Amino acid sequence: MIDDQTAAGSHSLGDLLRRSARRSPDKTAVVDGARRLSFAELDTVVNRTANALAERGVRHGDRVAVLSRNRLEYVVLSFGLARLGALMVPINFMLNGAEVGYVLRHSGAVGLVAEDGLHEVAVAALGHVDAGTVGVLGWLGAAGATPPDGWEHAGAWLEHPDAAAPEVVVADTDPLRLMYTSGTESRPKGAIHSSRSLIAQYVSCIVGGEMTPDDVEVHALPMYHCAQLDCFLGPDIYLGATSIILPAPEPERVLAALEEHRATKFFAPPTVWIGLLRCPAFDATDLTSLRKGYYGASPMPLEVLREMQRRLPDLRLWNFYGQTELAPLATVLGPDEQVSHAGSAGRPVLNVETRVVDDAGRDVPSGEVGEIVHRSPQVTGGYWNDPEKTAEAFQGGWFHSGDLGVMSEDGHLSVVDRKKDMIKTGGENVASREVEEVLYEHPAVAEVAVFALPDPRWVEAVTAAVVVRDGASVAADDLLALCRERLAGFKVPKRLILVDSLPKNPSGKILKRELRERFAAA
């Protein structure tokens, strides 16, 4: 039984949905295609699922992995596992079987829930763990369909007969989420988050992003990523706002959903916003309800920002910057500063303190480059089974982000680059973002990625991969001429490559690592 005093002071992730359900029981909480649940119905379904998982042996502290695209069950599992005090382990559905197997093995997962379309990957992943260690296998397929041998239909968990709230003590510091970061290492690290870190981050998002219970939001970016899951879905549930779930950020489908549901807010990285602007259906779509737009992963190119302001004049924009270990929001650039501070990540949010420091942990002067460090209740509880990486990240009592930045005199942070993406050419440092911003000025350019390639003379050569807009044409020499006009000579790309597309992960983030690998051998 739950201790009376503990119960009275409970403020865990599993509590948030129940409170919204009591405030607004009949309000629509989640829409997934033809499936629509009110907050009261969602609360009940979460209890049923939690009890079904408990019946299958999932206990406080256990890890259950989820390999799926966005769907209603993702929302249900995130809160159902939280009510048991179990950790959800969202897995990138772009990984192969061996990579998924590593996450299962490293996390010690006792369960795996996999979408039907990812079943083959899931089976391959199980071949990389000891037999029987992943004992709970849930399959997400069509209602009434027969699951593969050895799996059970996880959809049935939502209909478990016991709808009572599980009587499990969940402290606000208990780990509830294990988010594996892509990082720069050969193996991803598992960042641990608790109710304390997640809810502190939700408050920062709500205040910094001016979120309200009246919001209607389309969630199209993958929920395995903490940006969609915890900057937007979590706060929406906390507030009692309405969430529209899409499986992927396909431009035509996103635009149709924004119009159909009279959505008021939408989050996507710049690459997806660019895709919406280029979509033939854009101008014919009624987007008058859309008032709040959010972007992250990289700054919005200035020319794209100006285009958005022309074509969506009533849309207010926020830049959300952060990382998985901050749950993930760290700083926000608000609507009134998008042009005056273009390219900036903004100021630290309510529950985050941010500095820019040198290698000795000392503040660098305004305008100088240093490493971005944070102190916050949002910060990860450490890396799963990796005390050395944990200690390294928390040197000096601050979380070391691995990002390089500059702090202005008025407190605005500009992210120069990841340490790994800072190009060191001929003894000089070049921020890839600065070169990208110049190339975006050319009207024929749709997308750009600047990165380093090994070079016998320069050690690292500034290299640019450029996607040309549909119907436009431009020569590489013309783009290089533009760079020479705008940049110091050492910053001008030594190599400029015109490509049909840039590799991206499902979150829309450009995968520079793949570009480096592809063109290093060319």
C-alpha positions, 0 to 999 in steps of 0.5 A: 500500500502507498504511505499516506504522506507519500501519496499526499505529496505525489508529483510523478509523471503518472499523476499529470494525466489523472489531474487533467482528466479530473479537470477536463474529463470530456475534453479530447485528449488524443486523436489518432486517425479514427481513434479519439479519446477524452482525457477521462478515457485516456486515463482509464486506458492508461490504468488498464495498460499498466495493470496488464503490464503488471500482470505480465511481470513488469515491476517498479524499476524495470525497463520496457523498450518501445520500437514504433512510429507515432501512434496512440499506444505510444502515449498510453505506454509512456504514462502507463509505465510511469504509473508502475514506476517502470522506465520506458526506453524509446528506440529510434525506429531507423536503427537496424537489428544489431543496434536495437539489440544493443539498446535492449541488452545495455538497458536490460529491458524486460519487455519490447513493444514493436509496431507490426512494420518493424517486427522484422527489426525487432526479431533481429534485435532479439537475436542479439540478447540472451534468450528469455531476458526480454520476456514481455513481447507486445505487437502493435498491429491492426485490431483483431489481427493475429500477432506473430508466434511468441508475441501478443497483441499489445492493443489488448492491453488497453482493454484489460478488465482492471481499470483501477490506478496501480497502487505503486509508490513512485517517488519524483526522483525515481527513473522513469525514462531511458533516452538513448542519445546518438552522440559522437561515440560508437555506442549510444548512451542512455540518459536517465530521466525522472519525474522531477527532471521531466516535469521541471522541463515541462514547466520550462516549455509551458512558460517559455513557449506560451503554451495553454490548455486551449492548444490543439497540436499536431505531433508529427515528429517521432516520439522516440525523440525527446523533443516531440515527446517531452517538449510538446506531448508531455506539456500538452497532457499536463495542461489538458491540451489536445494532441493530434498524432501523425505517424510521420512529418509528411508535408501533405498529411501535416498540412491536411491535419493542421487544417482539419483539426484547426491546429493552433501549434506545430513543432518541426525542425527547419528542414520540415518547415522548409518542406511545408513551404515547398509543398504544392498544397501549402498555398491552398491550405487554410492555416489561419488557426495556426498561431504558434510555431516551434523549431529546433535541431538547428537555427532557422535560416534567415531567408527561410525565416523571412519567407515564413513571415511573409507567407504565415504573417500571423504565426509566432515562432520560437526556437527551442534549443537543448539536448536529451540530457536536459529533458531536453529544453535549455534555451528559447528564442522568442517571437519578438527576437526572431529577426533581431537575434536571428541564429541565436538560441535565445536565453535560458528557460525558467528552470535552467542556468547556462554559462559558456566556459573554457576548458578550466570551467571559467566563464569566457568573456562575452563574444568569445567561444566556449563550451555551453554548460548547464545547471538545472533540475531538468538535468539527467540523473546520469548515463545508464551503467556508465559512471565514467561518462557520467562523471565526465559530463558533470565536472565542476558541478555543471552539466557539460553539453559538448556544444560550443557557444557564444554568450552576448552581453545581453545574455543571448546564447548562440550555438556555434557548433558541436565540438565535433562539427567545428571545422579546424582548417589550416589552423583556423576554426570555422563554424559550419553554421556561418557558412551555411547561412551565407549559402542559404542567401542564394535564391536557388538553394533549398538546403545546405550542410557544411562539414569537414573532410580530411585534407592533406594540406588543410587537415580539414577542408570546409565542404558544402553539400547543397540541394537546389530548389525544384525548378531552379538551377545554379552552378557550384562556381556561382555559390562559391563566388557568393561565399567569397563575397561574404566570408574570409578566405579560409571559411570558403568551401574547398569543395562544393557538391550539388546533391539531390537530397541530404540524409536526415533522421526521422526528426529532420536533423541532417546527418552530417556524419553520413555526408562525411562518410559518403564523400570522404571516399569520393 
